[in-house]
Amino acid sequence: MRIACLGGGPAGLYFAISMKLRDPAHDIDLFERNRRDDTFGWGVVFSDQTVDNLMANDPASGAAIRDEFAHWDDIEVHVHGETIRSSGHGFIGIGRKRLLGILQERARELGVRLHFEHEASADLGDWAGYDLVIAADGANSRIRSAHEEHFGVDVQVRKNKFFWFGTWKVFEAFTFAFEETEAGWVWAHAYRFGDGLSTFIVECAPDTWARLGLDRMDQPEAIALCERIFAKYLDGHSLMSNAGHLPGPEAWLQFRRIVCDRWSYRNLILLGDAAHTAHFSIGSGTKLALEDSIKLAEVLNRPGLGREQALEEYQAERNLEVLKLQNSARNSTEWFETLERYLHFEPIQFAYSLLTRSQRVSHENLRLRDKPWLEGVERWFQSKALGTPVNDPAPPMFAPYRLRGLRLHNRVVVSPMAMYSARDGTPNDFHLVHYGTRAQGGAGLLYTEMTCVSAEGRISPGCTGMYAPEHVEAWTRIVGFVHSETQAKLCLQLGHSGPKGSTKVGWEGYDVPLDGGNWPVMAASDVPWSPANQIPRPMTRPDMDEVIAQFVAAVRMGLEAGFDMVELHAAHGYLLSSFVTPLTNKRTDEYGGSLENRLRFPLEVFAAMRSAWPADKPMSVRISANDWMGDQGVTPADAVAIGRAFAEAGADLIDVSAGQTWADCAPVYGRMFQTPFADRIRNEGRVATMAVGNIYEADHVNSILAAGRADLVALARPHLVDPMWTLRAAAGHDYRGIHVPPQYRAGMAQLARNLAREAELKA
């Protein structure tokens, strides 16, 4: 094939090399607009896996690159006058100019023709003599832009400003330095690479950038200011720019996240940053480009595979890897963009939060990297929880937690899950076994399913209630068993179904109206959950007074039954949620309109409940922190205000869920997908939170807690299939401080031995 590679960066060069290796007969021209030695950026960071991929693809250039690498294991975090250092991270760096030199030399050796200072035309007609045209001209690809309508390009410009400097100061650890100025916080990402040089990226929020006057400074002035801010880290060395003759303000960049729906058009193929970008804070842009090149060359040279099939496979496989890294990069980017949430943390927790920000590094991953450091974090966490220094490390999930007068033995919570198994609201033997077994399983706190405050407030005929004497009697039996046989505490979740009521039990179809015997439903406004559901009656003031009285009566019954805690369910589109979200609240009185007005009735209910519940016993509120409907519904920013409002009314914990408030919402699912909302409410609103939502491993729980993203962690489905989930996690960590029912101790000991043997075999 005759191939034109447009762009002489790592992507274009390595693709040309990879093609020639597979078939020397390929006729390849590479065109680069800059001079041979021009380069932008300083150092490139790789992982060991990337090096293995390069060695497998081309041992010659792979070895040359490998031999030039600077290696280091440590990360240093400087904040609030302290330095936190951890090890085992295994970074590899090389100068970008040296990398390009190695690849240029290898490409020439293989017969690739290199053309520098050649401006490549974006008109495909000018490349009619080539079988393939490879757009490898970077994130600002002129070729992609000229044919944008064919690629489905989505560009998101991120908030923060950054400047990519170099310095002769050699940093022995990957260094994050956070400095507070009168204008705000400024920080640096610094790491060494070949030739005794280091990359030194300075980053800050745009308002800090403007207050510092960087929007008016030329490059020498900006460099001088950054040298003063970071003088104690530079040890007298200067900062250097290779941003050419750009005016000072234009030398500061904002990262552009690029996604393309399609990576090819006719004979034009996107490669590397032209097709996708990943934020520099996870250091994977060059890795992605090189691995794109390997895959594209492989499919284009595979016998019997047509070009169309080859390009489909190229995009499908590489796009999956790109999405994984872009998700991690998004998490990392947002951490730096919301830095001030975490600056109140103690330095050791701040460093832990920084290291785990992308979710690619977890608690147990840190244990593998640097066990002594991770155990120091665990001792710190346990000491904070106990209020006294401890010597023995233990995972954060096993730290106690206090809510008013209630002490939980650990941070694991069995989340509320509708069982649809009651008769006329009365729990039965199923519920005794269900809650009793999970209490024996070691969790510190169990929530009941949403227990309804009236017969008309039930979701389905199978829902539990707390509105009749027989309900109190049945719940008392369950609470009594849990208290007598375990150390778990029980929280009674109270709610009213509102517009989502009078439906079938879950396994007969969620939110599907009953075939017969429906009862009337009500809500903030006459907005039905779906066209198939009833149109609810808008609540009147007498309706509100009656509902408040029902919640108060249920609270008093909960106290009589012996519950340790009460939660108000104000989420998921049920009655109180129908007031909170503007999607269903269309009222024009004092209970509609602004968020303050929409919260008025839910807060009235909560205040009445709080007055009826003992002052030394805690209360929580479940909220939907995101309607997943953009600005039309409740947003994560609104959720901070909602959490604060309930906390000011006396809530001790915000149970942070999301969605289920609008039938046509578009949630973004994933591992721990709702935890960012709990994080934001906790660290912006300074309110205790509980995280929930696709959390299923002990590693998830420990990472969330140690990073300060939530105070408690709730798991639902994992407890359905494994009631002993917490005991199993304790056995896996060889943690012996958890209460084990005496009947199960022999099994627990055997499980701990088995898991220890499995760990030894894996090691």
VEXTOR-542534 format. One record per residue (C-alpha): residue number from 0; x, y, z. Coordinates in steps of 0.02 Angstrom, whole numbers, plus 50000, padded with zeros to 5 digits. Last residue first. Example, Ala and Ser with C-alpha at 12.3 -4.5 7.8 and 13.67 -1.06 7.14 Angstrom:
<nodes>
  pos     px     py     pz
    1  50684  49947  50357
    0  50615  49775  50390
</nodes>
This chain:
<nodes>
  pos     px     py     pz
  762  50082  49292  52272
  761  49927  49205  52203
  760  49968  49048  52304
  759  49994  49150  52462
  758  49829  49241  52438
  757  49737  49075  52415
  756  49816  49010  52576
  755  49759  49165  52670
  754  49584  49146  52599
  753  49574  48966  52658
  752  49638  49008  52832
  751  49513  49152  52851
  750  49372  49040  52791
  749  49419  48907  52919
  748  49416  49034  53060
  747  49247  49102  53003
  746  49175  48926  52993
  745  49232  48889  53171
  744  49160  49054  53230
  743  48986  49029  53158
  742  48887  48971  53311
  741  48981  49097  53418
  740  48908  49241  53316
  739  49058  49337  53248
  738  49092  49514  53310
  737  49231  49598  53212
  736  49401  49631  53290
  735  49484  49484  53205
  734  49534  49563  53040
  733  49625  49433  52934
  732  49591  49548  52786
  731  49499  49413  52689
  730  49416  49354  52849
  729  49349  49529  52880
  728  49283  49538  52702
  727  49194  49371  52725
  726  49119  49434  52887
  725  49057  49589  52795
  724  48977  49490  52652
  723  48891  49365  52767
  722  48720  49397  52687
  721  48797  49349  52519
  720  48676  49347  52372
  719  48563  49487  52432
  718  48705  49574  52524
  717  48799  49605  52362
  716  48636  49678  52293
  715  48625  49819  52421
  714  48787  49893  52483
  713  48797  50050  52589
  712  48958  50143  52631
  711  48974  50260  52780
  710  49073  50421  52802
  709  49089  50468  52618
  708  49221  50527  52494
  707  49353  50548  52629
  706  49485  50455  52530
  705  49500  50324  52668
  704  49313  50293  52663
  703  49291  50276  52475
  702  49447  50169  52455
  701  49398  50053  52597
  700  49225  50024  52527
  699  49284  49995  52349
  698  49417  49871  52408
  697  49284  49779  52506
  696  49201  49749  52339
  695  49023  49778  52278
  694  48985  49963  52263
  693  48864  49982  52119
  692  48770  50126  52203
  691  48781  50188  52382
  690  48883  50318  52476
  689  48829  50379  52649
  688  48858  50561  52693
  687  48906  50674  52838
  686  48885  50856  52789
  685  49025  50980  52755
  684  48925  51049  52607
  683  49072  51051  52489
  682  49160  50897  52557
  681  49013  50789  52606
  680  48893  50843  52469
  679  49028  50825  52336
  678  49089  50655  52395
  677  48913  50586  52409
  676  48882  50643  52230
  675  49047  50568  52171
  674  48994  50401  52251
  673  48847  50378  52133
  672  48941  50283  51997
  671  49036  50168  52115
  670  49075  50058  51964
  669  48975  50118  51815
  668  48809  50188  51761
  667  48777  50356  51679
  666  48592  50388  51706
  665  48483  50446  51561
  664  48312  50498  51628
  663  48154  50453  51532
  662  48053  50386  51679
  661  48094  50531  51793
  660  48138  50524  51978
  659  48229  50357  51977
  658  48393  50455  51985
  657  48521  50465  52122
  656  48567  50399  52295
  655  48654  50490  52436
  654  48600  50444  52611
  653  48630  50609  52700
  652  48676  50586  52883
  651  48643  50675  53047
  650  48486  50766  52993
  649  48438  50906  53113
  648  48354  51041  53008
  647  48523  51116  52965
  646  48574  50945  52899
  645  48416  50938  52793
  644  48455  51106  52713
  643  48639  51064  52691
  642  48598  50905  52596
  641  48477  50996  52482
  640  48604  51134  52448
  639  48737  51006  52403
  638  48608  50913  52297
  637  48575  51069  52196
  636  48757  51064  52137
  635  48734  50880  52092
  634  48586  50932  51982
  633  48399  50916  52015
  632  48305  50925  51850
  631  48300  51022  51688
  630  48484  51070  51704
  629  48539  50899  51647
  628  48410  50760  51659
  627  48505  50632  51762
  626  48393  50676  51910
  625  48550  50693  52016
  624  48570  50691  52205
  623  48416  50584  52235
  622  48397  50600  52423
  621  48388  50483  52572
  620  48377  50573  52739
  619  48455  50520  52904
  618  48406  50527  53086
  617  48507  50495  53242
  616  48450  50457  53420
  615  48505  50568  53564
  614  48368  50696  53532
  613  48230  50567  53540
  612  48114  50562  53387
  611  47950  50658  53386
  610  48031  50827  53355
  609  48139  50753  53217
  608  47984  50682  53133
  607  47898  50852  53132
  606  48055  50935  53064
  605  48070  50802  52928
  604  47893  50825  52868
  603  47910  51014  52864
  602  48076  50993  52773
  601  47993  50886  52640
  600  47858  51021  52625
  599  47977  51169  52603
  598  48105  51086  52490
  597  48015  51141  52331
  596  48008  51319  52398
  595  48195  51329  52430
  594  48228  51246  52263
  593  48131  51386  52179
  592  47963  51358  52096
  591  47839  51260  52199
  590  47785  51242  52381
  589  47743  51427  52406
  588  47609  51414  52271
  587  47634  51392  52083
  586  47656  51205  52085
  585  47736  51114  51940
  584  47837  50991  52045
  583  47866  50838  51936
  582  48022  50885  51837
  581  48062  51023  51961
  580  48123  50889  52082
  579  48099  50913  52269
  578  47909  50901  52279
  577  47896  50735  52186
  576  48041  50676  52296
  575  47927  50693  52446
  574  47797  50577  52370
  573  47909  50451  52283
  572  48014  50495  52131
  571  48171  50405  52187
  570  48214  50512  52339
  569  48144  50590  52498
  568  48147  50433  52607
  567  48159  50492  52788
  566  48276  50384  52891
  565  48255  50330  53072
  564  48383  50261  53194
  563  48404  50135  53334
  562  48237  50048  53311
  561  48156  49981  53469
  560  47978  49943  53411
  559  47910  50084  53520
  558  48030  50206  53437
  557  47973  50147  53267
  556  47792  50170  53320
  555  47832  50349  53369
  554  47914  50378  53200
  553  47763  50302  53112
  552  47645  50420  53203
  551  47753  50568  53152
  550  47754  50511  52971
  549  47564  50491  52972
  548  47539  50662  53051
  547  47645  50742  52916
  546  47542  50651  52784
  545  47379  50717  52859
  544  47443  50895  52866
  543  47500  50885  52686
  542  47333  50818  52627
  541  47245  50958  52723
  540  47357  51083  52631
  539  47311  51008  52463
  538  47413  50882  52366
  537  47397  50873  52178
  536  47301  50712  52135
  535  47410  50589  52042
  534  47381  50538  51860
  533  47389  50350  51869
  532  47528  50255  51784
  531  47538  50194  51604
  530  47585  50365  51533
  529  47730  50367  51656
  528  47764  50433  51831
  527  47610  50542  51817
  526  47619  50732  51838
  525  47468  50804  51929
  524  47573  50902  52051
  523  47657  50879  52221
  522  47595  50700  52225
  521  47441  50594  52255
  520  47385  50416  52222
  519  47216  50331  52219
  518  47205  50145  52262
  517  47209  50008  52131
  516  47108  49851  52161
  515  47140  49777  51989
  514  47278  49737  51866
  513  47398  49836  51975
  512  47498  49972  51891
  511  47675  49931  51828
  510  47810  50029  51919
  509  47931  49882  51909
  508  47862  49723  51834
  507  47798  49561  51913
  506  47965  49536  52002
  505  47948  49705  52086
  504  47775  49688  52162
  503  47637  49770  52060
  502  47591  49953  52074
  501  47477  50060  52182
  500  47609  50191  52216
  499  47733  50282  52105
  498  47641  50450  52115
  497  47660  50459  52306
  496  47754  50309  52374
  495  47766  50372  52553
  494  47922  50342  52655
  493  48001  50282  52816
  492  48170  50195  52828
  491  48189  50115  52999
  490  48373  50100  53043
  489  48437  49947  53136
  488  48601  49924  53229
  487  48713  49771  53213
  486  48800  49696  53364
  485  48713  49530  53345
  484  48601  49402  53432
  483  48498  49505  53556
  482  48489  49667  53455
  481  48447  49582  53291
  480  48318  49468  53372
  479  48233  49611  53462
  478  48226  49716  53305
  477  48138  49576  53212
  476  48011  49542  53351
  475  47979  49728  53375
  474  47946  49743  53188
  473  47805  49617  53200
  472  47725  49698  53352
  471  47739  49872  53280
  470  47660  49816  53118
  469  47517  49731  53213
  468  47479  49897  53297
  467  47452  49983  53128
  466  47539  50121  53028
  465  47716  50062  53003
  464  47711  49972  52837
  463  47799  49840  52735
  462  47769  49831  52548
  461  47687  49680  52466
  460  47527  49769  52410
  459  47638  49886  52309
  458  47719  50057  52327
  457  47631  50088  52492
  456  47573  50263  52539
  455  47388  50220  52523
  454  47409  50093  52665
  453  47496  50226  52768
  452  47670  50269  52833
  451  47762  50153  52716
  450  47920  50058  52757
  449  48054  50082  52626
  448  48158  49926  52652
  447  48239  49919  52821
  446  48415  49982  52842
  445  48550  49881  52926
  444  48702  49954  53014
  443  48872  49885  53068
  442  48872  49742  52945
  441  48935  49576  53019
  440  48837  49439  52932
  439  48729  49406  53086
  438  48634  49565  53043
  437  48612  49499  52866
  436  48537  49338  52932
  435  48419  49426  53051
  434  48358  49548  52919
  433  48307  49414  52795
  432  48259  49282  52923
  431  48142  49399  53017
  430  48082  49474  52853
  429  48032  49303  52786
  428  47950  49263  52952
  427  47831  49409  52932
  426  47823  49597  52902
  425  47648  49672  52910
  424  47599  49800  52778
  423  47440  49709  52729
  422  47547  49554  52696
  421  47731  49587  52675
  420  47844  49509  52543
  419  47882  49651  52421
  418  48068  49638  52470
  417  48116  49820  52436
  416  48301  49845  52473
  415  48371  49970  52598
  414  48562  49965  52601
  413  48654  49847  52718
  412  48785  49964  52789
  411  48972  49939  52816
  410  49059  50074  52920
  409  49097  49970  53075
  408  49048  49950  53257
  407  48915  50085  53246
  406  48895  50196  53398
  405  48728  50284  53420
  404  48718  50432  53539
  403  48734  50562  53401
  402  48794  50464  53249
  401  48960  50383  53293
  400  49070  50279  53179
  399  49182  50131  53215
  398  49326  50084  53099
  397  49308  49915  53014
  396  49282  49985  52839
  395  49443  50086  52861
  394  49550  49927  52851
  393  49647  49891  53011
  392  49821  49945  53065
  391  49880  49901  53240
  390  49964  50036  53342
  389  49817  50148  53384
  388  49816  50330  53441
  387  49655  50390  53524
  386  49495  50471  53461
  385  49429  50304  53401
  384  49383  50359  53225
  383  49534  50473  53206
  382  49650  50336  53270
  381  49572  50210  53151
  380  49601  50324  53002
  379  49781  50364  53053
  378  49819  50180  53081
  377  49747  50140  52909
  376  49849  50277  52825
  375  50006  50211  52909
  374  49959  50037  52848
  373  49956  50108  52672
  372  50132  50178  52695
  371  50200  50013  52763
  370  50116  49915  52620
  369  50186  50018  52477
  368  50137  49960  52303
  367  50038  49804  52348
  366  49947  49896  52487
  365  49914  50040  52366
  364  49827  49917  52250
  363  49727  49858  52399
  362  49660  50033  52429
  361  49629  50072  52247
  360  49725  50147  52101
  359  49631  50159  51936
  358  49494  50253  52030
  357  49561  50416  51953
  356  49576  50507  52120
  355  49659  50364  52215
  354  49831  50445  52234
  353  49758  50618  52265
  352  49636  50556  52397
  351  49777  50464  52485
  350  49883  50623  52481
  349  49741  50727  52554
  348  49715  50593  52686
  347  49897  50605  52739
  346  49897  50795  52730
  345  49744  50817  52844
  344  49593  50860  52739
  343  49530  51040  52730
  342  49607  51055  52557
  341  49491  50921  52489
  340  49344  51018  52419
  339  49464  51154  52363
  338  49533  51038  52229
  337  49373  51036  52127
  336  49459  51055  51957
  335  49602  50943  52015
  334  49483  50804  52064
  333  49380  50834  51906
  332  49532  50801  51798
  331  49572  50638  51888
  330  49395  50574  51873
  329  49389  50624  51690
  328  49558  50540  51661
  327  49492  50378  51735
  326  49342  50385  51620
  325  49456  50434  51475
  324  49567  50285  51514
  323  49425  50161  51508
  322  49350  50245  51356
  321  49516  50237  51264
  320  49535  50052  51299
  319  49361  50018  51230
  318  49395  50132  51082
  317  49549  50031  51040
  316  49454  49869  51018
  315  49303  49936  50925
  314  49402  50062  50822
  313  49529  49939  50756
  312  49399  49801  50733
  311  49291  49914  50625
  310  49444  49973  50530
  309  49495  49795  50489
  308  49320  49746  50437
  307  49314  49891  50314
  306  49491  49854  50252
  305  49457  49671  50219
  304  49536  49537  50329
  303  49601  49386  50232
  302  49780  49405  50289
  301  49805  49528  50433
  300  49906  49677  50374
  299  49779  49816  50404
  298  49727  49733  50568
  297  49904  49731  50638
  296  49952  49906  50581
  295  49797  49979  50664
  294  49831  49884  50825
  293  50012  49937  50839
  292  49974  50118  50797
  291  49832  50129  50923
  290  49954  50060  51054
  289  50076  50200  51015
  288  49943  50334  51022
  287  49866  50268  51183
  286  50035  50265  51270
  285  50072  50441  51207
  284  49913  50508  51288
  283  49925  50406  51448
  282  49999  50522  51580
  281  49856  50516  51706
  280  49865  50703  51744
  279  49893  50740  51559
  278  49708  50717  51522
  277  49663  50586  51392
  276  49633  50630  51209
  275  49544  50546  51064
  274  49544  50527  50875
  273  49674  50659  50827
  272  49762  50619  50990
  271  49811  50447  50925
  270  49758  50398  50748
  269  49617  50451  50634
  268  49599  50361  50467
  267  49564  50438  50295
  266  49532  50312  50154
  265  49344  50344  50151
  264  49309  50412  50325
  263  49385  50334  50480
  262  49382  50352  50668
  261  49195  50367  50698
  260  49107  50426  50855
  259  49253  50539  50899
  258  49295  50595  51075
  257  49411  50739  51120
  256  49447  50809  51293
  255  49527  50980  51269
  254  49641  51035  51411
  253  49652  51221  51441
  252  49818  51301  51395
  251  49927  51443  51457
  250  50043  51497  51317
  249  49902  51606  51253
  248  49913  51720  51407
  247  50100  51750  51379
  246  50093  51788  51193
  245  50154  51640  51091
  244  50333  51657  51030
  243  50380  51476  51053
  242  50290  51376  51187
  241  50454  51290  51229
  240  50461  51365  51403
  239  50596  51348  51534
  238  50588  51361  51723
  237  50742  51412  51820
  236  50842  51316  51948
  235  50875  51395  52118
  234  50820  51246  52220
  233  50663  51221  52114
  232  50553  51155  52255
  231  50576  51301  52375
  230  50556  51425  52231
  229  50383  51363  52181
  228  50287  51527  52194
  227  50439  51632  52146
  226  50479  51525  51993
  225  50296  51533  51942
  224  50302  51724  51947
  223  50464  51731  51846
  222  50392  51614  51715
  221  50235  51720  51698
  220  50340  51878  51678
  219  50451  51796  51547
  218  50297  51731  51453
  217  50203  51896  51442
  216  50082  51940  51581
  215  49904  52005  51564
  214  49799  51848  51590
  213  49929  51794  51716
  212  49873  51934  51831
  211  49871  51823  51985
  210  49685  51859  52001
  209  49659  51795  51823
  208  49748  51629  51853
  207  49657  51609  52020
  206  49492  51632  51928
  205  49546  51506  51797
  204  49590  51371  51925
  203  49774  51326  51934
  202  49906  51219  51852
  201  50096  51225  51833
  200  50174  51080  51739
  199  50359  51049  51776
  198  50440  50916  51666
  197  50613  50873  51724
  196  50784  50872  51643
  195  50945  50779  51679
  194  50962  50717  51501
  193  50818  50594  51518
  192  50657  50616  51618
  191  50611  50692  51785
  190  50439  50724  51856
  189  50341  50876  51914
  188  50154  50911  51929
  187  50137  51086  52003
  186  50004  51175  52104
  185  49924  51346  52124
  184  49795  51387  52257
  183  49713  51557  52272
  182  49751  51741  52235
  181  49844  51772  52399
  180  49944  51616  52359
  179  49925  51439  52425
  178  50050  51313  52361
  177  50021  51131  52314
  176  50171  51029  52254
  175  50144  50861  52171
  174  50308  50772  52138
  173  50350  50612  52046
  172  50505  50572  52146
  171  50691  50606  52117
  170  50652  50775  52040
  169  50797  50839  51935
  168  50803  51029  51928
  167  50854  51070  51750
  166  50677  51133  51718
  165  50538  51113  51589
  164  50372  51201  51581
  163  50199  51147  51521
  162  50080  51287  51572
  161  49906  51248  51641
  160  49735  51331  51656
  159  49589  51235  51731
  158  49414  51220  51660
  157  49408  51080  51534
  156  49362  51108  51352
  155  49250  50967  51291
  154  49264  50920  51108
  153  49142  50797  51027
  152  49181  50746  50849
  151  49057  50641  50752
  150  49188  50589  50624
  149  49108  50629  50456
  148  49052  50806  50502
  147  49228  50847  50559
  146  49307  50831  50386
  145  49415  50989  50391
  144  49430  50973  50581
  143  49501  50798  50568
  142  49635  50855  50445
  141  49677  51011  50546
  140  49709  50903  50698
  139  49717  51008  50857
  138  49728  50852  50965
  137  49869  50781  50861
  136  49920  50772  50678
  135  49908  50584  50657
  134  49781  50588  50516
  133  49831  50434  50416
  132  49793  50441  50230
  131  49779  50270  50150
  130  49787  50209  49968
  129  49884  50364  49915
  128  49886  50446  49743
  127  49728  50545  49778
  126  49812  50638  49920
  125  49775  50814  49855
  124  49594  50763  49830
  123  49584  50728  50016
  122  49596  50916  50046
  121  49669  50945  50219
  120  49839  50983  50143
  119  49993  50940  50243
  118  50111  51084  50282
  117  50287  51017  50252
  116  50424  51082  50366
  115  50485  50902  50380
  114  50464  50760  50254
  113  50512  50586  50315
  112  50519  50442  50190
  111  50497  50275  50280
  110  50628  50148  50226
  109  50650  50041  50383
  108  50807  50135  50437
  107  50716  50300  50408
  106  50576  50244  50528
  105  50704  50186  50658
  104  50796  50353  50656
  103  50634  50451  50667
  102  50573  50341  50811
  101  50733  50365  50911
  100  50734  50552  50880
   99  50550  50568  50926
   98  50583  50484  51092
   97  50733  50598  51122
   96  50627  50753  51091
   95  50489  50687  51206
   94  50614  50657  51346
   93  50588  50488  51428
   92  50501  50436  51587
   91  50463  50272  51677
   90  50357  50266  51835
   89  50346  50118  51953
   88  50224  50168  52090
   87  50306  50068  52230
   86  50332  50212  52350
   85  50243  50339  52457
   84  50299  50510  52518
   83  50194  50638  52611
   82  50280  50806  52632
   81  50207  50932  52752
   80  50194  51122  52746
   79  50008  51123  52708
   78  50036  51017  52552
   77  50183  50931  52468
   76  50143  50760  52393
   75  50291  50652  52347
   74  50271  50499  52235
   73  50407  50368  52231
   72  50456  50229  52112
   71  50576  50308  51986
   70  50650  50258  51820
   69  50729  50370  51686
   68  50714  50286  51518
   67  50846  50292  51382
   66  50878  50105  51380
   65  50693  50068  51361
   64  50677  50181  51209
   63  50823  50097  51119
   62  50757  49926  51171
   61  50585  49962  51102
   60  50658  50035  50942
   59  50745  49870  50904
   58  50623  49751  50990
   57  50480  49810  50879
   56  50304  49749  50921
   55  50344  49639  51072
   54  50464  49768  51142
   53  50338  49908  51119
   52  50200  49808  51207
   51  50317  49766  51352
   50  50360  49951  51367
   49  50175  49994  51375
   48  50151  49865  51513
   47  50294  49940  51615
   46  50203  50107  51613
   45  50254  50262  51516
   44  50281  50446  51552
   43  50334  50571  51418
   42  50442  50722  51457
   41  50453  50897  51385
   40  50305  50963  51289
   39  50311  51033  51114
   38  50442  50975  50993
   37  50547  51047  50852
   36  50699  50945  50806
   35  50646  50894  50630
   34  50563  51059  50589
   33  50376  51078  50600
   32  50238  51038  50474
   31  50272  50850  50475
   30  50237  50736  50326
   29  50270  50548  50328
   28  50280  50454  50165
   27  50256  50265  50162
   26  50270  50136  50022
   25  50226  49968  50100
   24  50340  49834  50029
   23  50426  49810  50197
   22  50269  49719  50259
   21  50239  49690  50443
   20  50389  49789  50503
   19  50351  49927  50377
   18  50175  49947  50448
   17  50236  49957  50628
   16  50369  50087  50585
   15  50243  50196  50493
   14  50122  50179  50640
   13  50263  50224  50760
   12  50305  50383  50666
   11  50126  50442  50649
   10  50080  50412  50830
    9  50245  50473  50907
    8  50233  50642  50820
    7  50269  50671  50636
    6  50095  50715  50574
    5  50008  50668  50412
    4  50055  50489  50373
    3  50032  50456  50187
    2  50021  50274  50135
    1  50050  50180  49972
    0  50000  50000  50000
</nodes>
